[in-house]
Every structure is written in C-alpha cells, then in structure tokens.
Amino acid sequence: MTDKTDQRFVQPTRIQILNRKNTLSGEYVLYWMQQSQRAEENHALEYAVELANHLKQSLLVVFGLMDDYPEANLRHYTFMLEGLQETQQALAKRGIQMTIRLGNPAQVALQAGKTASVIVCDRGYLRHQNQWRREVAAKANCRVVQVESDVVIPIEVVSDKAEYAARTIRPKILRQLPNYLKPIRNLPLNKPSSNLAEKGLDLNNILAVLKKMPIDRGVEPISVFFKGGTSRAKKAFDRFIHHKLQFYDDHSNQPQTNDISHMSMYLHFGQISPLYLALKIRDMKQAGALNQDAFLEQLIVRRELAMNFVHYTPSYDRYDCISAWARQTLAEHESDSRPHLYSPGQLEKAQTHDPYWNAAMNEMRYTGFMHNYMRMYWGKKILEWRKTPQLAFKTILALNNKYFVDGRDPNSYTGVAWIFGVHDRPWKERPIFGKIRYMAASGLERKCDIQAYVAKVQKLVERSLK
C-alpha cells in the first residue's frame, strides 16, 4: 500500500503505509530515524518534512540508541555516534530538532510517537530491523509510513523473489535504473522544531556517552583511519572520484593499491546515500565508461543483490541459507583430510602459516576494513582450515561481525554466503571444497602484488599501534 499524499520529491514506490491507522491532530510529525542516519539525500527525511509542511506542523527526529545491539562493540558504536553527532548538528541548521534516546528503538519510537500526528520511518532489511517496524506499526496510535532510502531502486520493484545471481538481477536493475537515478534535494521546514522541549543524549562529548554505556569494549575504535559522518564520507568519495576512479576497473582486484572508495562502512550506517554516490559517478565521464560501470556494478547491482538476498532469505545468517547443491557437495567432502586446522583463537590472532591471510586478518583487526579481493580469499581459507563447513560458516560470520565496521550488514551476510556458493555456480570438484569455488595463494601471487599488500598492512598496523 502506498501513500496518496502528493510528494514532489519521493517516488510513490519508495513509500509503504505499515498500518491502517489515521493521521491524527498531534503536536508534530515524527521521523523515527534508524537506518538512514543522515540529514542529506534522505527520502524518508524529505518525505517527513513535506508531510509536516502539508499538516502545518513541526518535525521531530528521534533515534533509538540501544546498548545491546546484536554483536556491536566499541568500534561500531564510536563510528556510528561520530555520524549521529554530525547529523544532529546538520538537522539543527535546518531548524529540525533531533533527539537521541537510550533504549530499544521500537520503544523509543512509540514513546516519542504518543503525541505525533504521523510516524515516518526509514527501512532496514535485517530480521530485527523488520521486527522493530512491525512492532511500531502495530502499537502506534497513528499512521506509520515507511520510506525506503538506502537502496537506489526499491527492493520489490526490482524483484519479487530471491535472485539466483548477479546475472539474473542485473537486467532487472538496469531496466529500472533511469526511473530512480534522480537527485533529491533538501526541502525547507516551514515550522522549525528547534524549540521543542525534547531532552536526549548530549552528543557533544561522544567519549562521555560511550563511557556510560555497558557495551563490549574488546575491539578498539578505528578513528585514526576512518571517522563516521556524512561530510567525511563525501570528502573521501570526492578524493576517490577525482584521483582514483580512473584506475578502478584495473585496480579493484589489486589489494596492494588504495584505489577504492571505502564507502561500505558509511553505507552500512546510512551516513551516505547510494543514490548520491551513483549520481556522482554518473557525472564523472572523464574517468571513462569502464571505470564508471565497474563501480556502479558494485554499488548497485552487487549491493542490491545482497539486499534481495537477506529480504527473501529468512535464514540469511545461518548455514542452511546456502544452496542445496552447495550443502551436498560440502557434505560429501566433510571427511576429507585438511592439512591445516586452526582454532577461532588462532585465526583471530592471525596465527596461521599463510602470510597473505595473516595480513588480511590484521587489516581487519586494526583498521576495521579489508580490501574486497582479500575478503574473498580470507573467507575461502577459513572454509579450508576449519573441521567442518558449518564451523567455518560460524567462524567467518563471527569474525566478520566483530571487526568490520560494515559487518552485521546485508552485504556481509551475502558475502559470507558467497564463500559457500550462494550467487555462484558449481566449479571443478576438488578436496574439501567439492564443487565450491576455490582460491589459492598462488592465485594471489599471479594476479596481484601480494607482497606489496603484506607490506602495506604492516605499515597500517604500525600506525595503529603508535
């Protein structure tokens, strides 16, 4: 069901009414910001602003900050709060009050929505994110409207089923792309909400907020390498498109280089819009069509294939999410001899015989990031080095979610599943892997300057430890 309100800036296909309740004569329109944590290029926010103007009301933005988010730790919370601090300040400049409250996000939204005329929310794709929105829709007194802003093309517009591979979703995306590759601008709020008597957390001192939260502090923040926030994301992307995009097609599988955007962590927290990135790439014709197309393939086709996977695959974070053929071939080779076996502790400390894998693990541990080409090799080796594929799946996911800033994300869950054959095809049969795609150290040596990558990571580790 879509909202019939005339929204000049938001395509109706991005909008879903989540319950059958009416718009009330409340005190304000509430935008419950949770996934799209930004004040720019945000369809949910602009929808809420326009709705507030239509109702001649102010707009309150609220964010629910839980201290027990699944598998989150100090690294994740620090990056997110750096972004939220900036978003709050940017909204204030637009005359929009943003309140950050400690608590379960659904409960925070319901509490703030008690005196709202309507609740607008953005969209998440993971199990608990969907559950929060269902709870708010069921318990709110007013209408709840969800607006999708963290994909270029709304997921149901692209496909009504789990797609088999990139090659099956690509033509569906390309057909729709001209309809959605359109900019969205900020709309002035006619009745500012800056004077609303709403108390929340003071984000002027992020360290003080973090100190009071009972969170996992076992993984250090990575602010020396990356800091959260829309402006930081845009500056980094501007450097990328002007200095590195011209090499992207050739270097995207060259981990010794830095010719990548580093946007995945900003996309994870909704601090940057994928639409904004796509439009910027489209306009960089001087970088060459091959480089533009290669980046858009990752940003739109591959990323939205991941959204499709978690949306249509309820077991996206469990071993049984992988294809039947993959489970069968891995089961047939489960008893194969494994020359190397490592415990989770050994893997986490990068204590293996493979210097290339150790470097990748250290890049993850110390920077919260890993070059995508090395992510594939890293995961394949864990499949090879754990006693069973089930244990490998569990180990890969745990390390992924613990150390990556962009972990616990549709892209991450899909990437882990890809290690086990999802969105891939059967290959030549071999020990341990069966018909699952295999990657070898010799392949790294043949295809890239892997020694230079090891040296690069060593310098990153040294910088982190200073």
N, C-alpha and C positions, 0 to 999 in steps of 0.2 A: 504494500500500500504506500503511496507517495502523498506528500503534502500538496494541496492545491493552491496554497498561498503563492502569489506571484513573486518569485525570487529571481531577480535580474541577473545574479551572478553565479548561481548554483544550478547545475543541471538537475532536473527532477529525478533522474535515475540514481543520483547520489543520496536521495532523501528517502527515509523509511519512517513511517509512524509506527512506534512499537507497542502502543496500546490504543484502546478505544475511548479514552477519556477526553474531556473537552479542555480547551484553553480557558483558563479561569481569569478573574479580575484580581490578580495578585499584585504584589509590590514591584516585581521586576521579572524579566526573563532570565532564567538561569542557564548558563552554559557550563555544563559539567565537563571540564577538560580533563582527559585522562591519557589518551594515546597521542593526539596531535598537540604536542607541548610547544606551541609556537604562536606568535602574535601576527604572523605574516603568511600569506598564501595558504590560508586555513579555511576551507569551505565551511566547516562546522561553525567556526567563529563568525564568519561573514554572514552566514545564514541567521545566526542568533542576533547579530547587530541589526540586520534588516528587519527581522521579526520584532525586535524591541522598538525600532523606529515606527513600524506599522502600528504597534499597540500603544505608541506614545509613552513608553516606559524606559527605565534604565536597564542596564545589563550587568549582572553579576557573574563573574567567572569563579568557579571553585575547583580545586584539585584535592583529591584524597590521597594523602601520603601514608601508606601503611609501612610499619617497621618489620613486617614478616612476609614481604613479597617473596614468592617461591624462588629459592636459590639465589636471591640477590645478596650482595655483600657491600662492604665499604666502597669498593671500586665503582660499582654500579650506582650506588646512591650519590656518591660525590659528583659523578659526571651528570647525573640527572638533575641534581639540585643546582649545579652551575647553570644549566639550561633554564630551569624554572625561575631562578633569580633574574635572569635577563628577560625572560618572557613577562614576568610580573612588572618589571620596570618599563618594558615596551608598551604593555597594555595601559599602564598609568599615563603614559604620554598621549594615549588616545582617549583618555578620560574614562577608562574602564577599570573597575575595581577587580583585582584577582586575589582570592583568599586561598591559602594553602592550609588545610586542616589535617591533623593527625587522625588516622582511623581507616577502617575498611572503606574503600572508595564508594561502594554502593550505599553504605550507611551515611557517609559524608554527603553524597548527592541527595539522598532522601531528606536529611536534616535541613540542608540548605534549600531544598525544593518545597518545604512546607508552606512558604509564603510566596512561591513563584507562580506566575501565570502559565508558564510552559517550561519544560526542561528540554534543552538541546544537548545531545551528547555526540562525541565522535565515535569512531568504530575501531575495535580491536578484533583480532582473529583467533586468539588462543582461547582455550576452554574456560579459564577463569574470567577472562575479559568478557566473553559472551554471557557468562552466568551473572556477572555484575549488572549488565544492562537488562537482562531478563528480570532480575530482582527489582531494579528501579522501575521498570515499566509496570510490573505487577503491583507494586506497593505505593507508587506515587499517586497523589490526588489529582494531578493534572496530566495533560498530554505530554508524552515523551517522544521526541523526534531524534532519530539518529541520522547523522550526515557523514558520509564517507569521504575522507580527505587524505588518506595515507597510501592510496594507490592512484595511478594515472587514470585507469579505467575501472569502474565499479566491478567487483568480482563476479556478480551474477550476470552482468552484461556480457562479460567475456565468455562464460561457460556455465552450464547448469550441472556439471559433473566433474569428477576428478580427472584431469587430463593425463594422458599416458606419458607424454614427454614434451620437451620444448617444441619439437617439430609439429605437434598437434595443436598446441595453444598459439603458436606464433601467427598463423594466418588469421585466427580469430581476433587477436590483438591488433594486427595491422589493419584489418578491416575497420575497426572501431576507432583507431588512433586519431584520425582527423577530427572526429567529433569531440574529443576530450583534450586534445593538446592545445588548450586555450587558457590564456592567463586569467587570474582572478585578482582583483585589486582590493585594497582596504576601503571599507565604507565608513564614513564618519558616523559616530553615535550622536544622535540629536539630543539625548538627555543623559549627560555624563553620570556615572555612578561612583565617582571617586570619593564622594562624601558619605557613602553607605557605611553604617556603623557595623562593619564586619571585622571581627578580630580573627587572626590566624597566626601562623608561624612567621617570625621575622627572619627573612632570608638574607638580611644584610650581613649576617655572620653565619655562613654555611657551616664552618667548623663547630660553632657552638650548637647548632641544630643537630649535627651528626653526633656530637658528644653525648647528647641526651637520649639518643635513640638506641635501643637494645638490639643492634644489628650485628651480623657477622663481620668481624674486623680482621679476618685472617688473610685477606688479599688487599694489598696496598692500592691506593688511587694511582692514576697514571697522568696526573695533571702536568707533569714535566714533558709529556709527549702530546697529549690531547686534553683539551678542556671543553666542557659542554657549552652549548649556546648557539642560537641561530646566527648571530653575527660572526662567530668564529667559524661555523660551518661554511658560511658564504665567502669568507675571506680565503679559507682553504680551497674551496671549489674554484674561486676566481684564479688563484695561483695555478691550479691544475689545468683549467681550460686554456690559459694563456701560455703556459710553459711546458705542459706535459701531455696534453690531449693529442698533440701532433705525433706522439710516439706510441699512443695507447694500443693500437692494433698489433704492433710489433712487440711491445714490451709487457702486455698484460699477463703473459706467462713467463716473465723474466723476473724472478723474485729478488735478484741482486740489485735491481733498479727500484726507484721510488716513483715511477710514472703511473701512479694510481691515485684515486680521488680521496680515499679514506672517508667516504661518506656513509659507510654502512652503520657506524655507531650513531651518527646523527639521525639517520633514517630510523634506526631502532627506537629511539626515544621521541620520534616525531618532531625533532628540533629543526628539520629541514623538510621541505615539501618535495616529493619525487617529481611533481609537475614542474616546479621551479627549475629543478636540475635538468629535466628533459627539454624545457624551453631554452635554457641557456646553451645546451649542447646543440640544439637545432640551429641556433643562430650563429654558431662558430663554424661557418662554412670554410673558412681559411684553414681549418685543421684537417680538412679532407673527409670525403664521404666514408671511407673505410673506417676511420677513427671514430667518426660520429656514430656510425651504425654499430660498431663493436661496443661502444659504451651504452648505447640505448638498448642493445640486446641484453646486457646485464641488468641495467636499471629497470627496464620494463618487462621484457619477455621472461627472463630468468627470475626476477624478483616476484613478479605477479604469478608465475607458475608456482612459486613457493606459497604464496597466499592461497592459491587454488588448492594446493595440497593439504594445508592444515585445515582449511574450511570444509573440505569434503572428505577428510580422513580423520575420524574421531580419535583413532589410536596413533596420531602423528608422533607421539613421544615414546612409543613402545615398539618392541621388536616386531610385533605382528603387523606393523604398518607396511612392512616391505612386501614385495610381490611374492605370490605363491611359488613361481619358478625360482626365485632367489632363495627363499627359505628351503626349498627342496634341494637345490644344488649345494647349499652350505651344510645342510644336514648330512648329505651323502659324504661330505669331506670333513665332518667334525672330528673324526678319529684320526685324521692324518697327522703324521709326525710334524711337530713345529720346532724348528732348530733353535728358536729363541722364544722364551716366555718371560714376561715381565709383570710384576705386580702393579696395581694402581699407584702405589707409593713411588716405585722406581720410575714409572712413566712421568709422574707429576714432577719429579726432581730432575727429569731429563737425564736419567742414568741408563742409557742403552748403548749398544755397540755402534750405533749409527750416528755419526756426527751431524749429518744433514737433518735427521729427525730431531736430534737434541737441540739444534739451532732453532728449528721451528717451534719446539716446545718452549724454549727460552724467550723467543719473540712474543709468544702468547703470555707467558708468565709475567714478563717485565713491562710490556707495552700495552697489553690488552688487545692486541691486533696481530694478525698473521696474513701475509700475502696469500691471496686466494689459491694460487697454484700450489703453495705449500700446504694449505689446509687439506687438499685432496690427498696428497702424499702422506701427511700426518695421520689422517683417518684410516687410510688403507693399511698402514703399518700396524696400527693398533688391532685391526681385524686379524692380521697375521700373527701378532705376538700375544694374544690372549687365548686362553684354553678353549673357549667356545665362542661362536659368533654372538650369542646372547650376552655373554660377559663383555665382549668387545663393544657392542652397541651401548651398553650401560656405561662403560668406562669413557667412551668417546663423548657421550652426551654430558656426563658429569663434569669432565674437564672443560669442555666447550662452554657450558653454562657458568662455570666458576670463574674462568679467567677472561673470556672475551667480553668486551664492553657491549658488543652486539649479540651476545649469547641470549638464550631464552627467547628466541625470535623465530618467526616462520621461516626465514632464510636458514637459520641454524638447524632447526628440526629437519628441514628438507635436505640440507647439506649432509647431515648425518645419515639420513635415509638413502641418499645417493651413494654413499660409500657401500651400501648393501644392495645396490641395484635399482633403486627407485629412479624413474625417469631415464633409465639406461637400458641397454639390451644385453642379452647373453653374449659372452665372448668365448674364445677358445678355452677349453677346460684345462685346469692345472691344479696341483695340490693345494689344499687349504681353501682356496678361493672358489674352486669349482668353476662355474661359468661367470662369476662376478669379475668385473674389470680389475686388472692388477696394475700396480705401479711399482717400479723398481728404482733403486738408487742409480743404476746405470742409465736409466731414462733421464734423470735429472742431469747427470754428467753430460749426456749427449745433447740435451735441449737447452740448457742454460749454463751460466757460470755459477755453479753451485758453491764453489769455494769462495767466490766473492760474496755470496749470500751469507755464508757462515761468518765471514769477517765483518760484514755489515751488522749482523745480530750481536756479535761480540762487542762492538762499539756501542750499540744501544744498551746492552746490559751494563757496561761500564758507566754510561751516562746515567742510568737509573740508580746506580749504587753510590754515586757521588754525594 
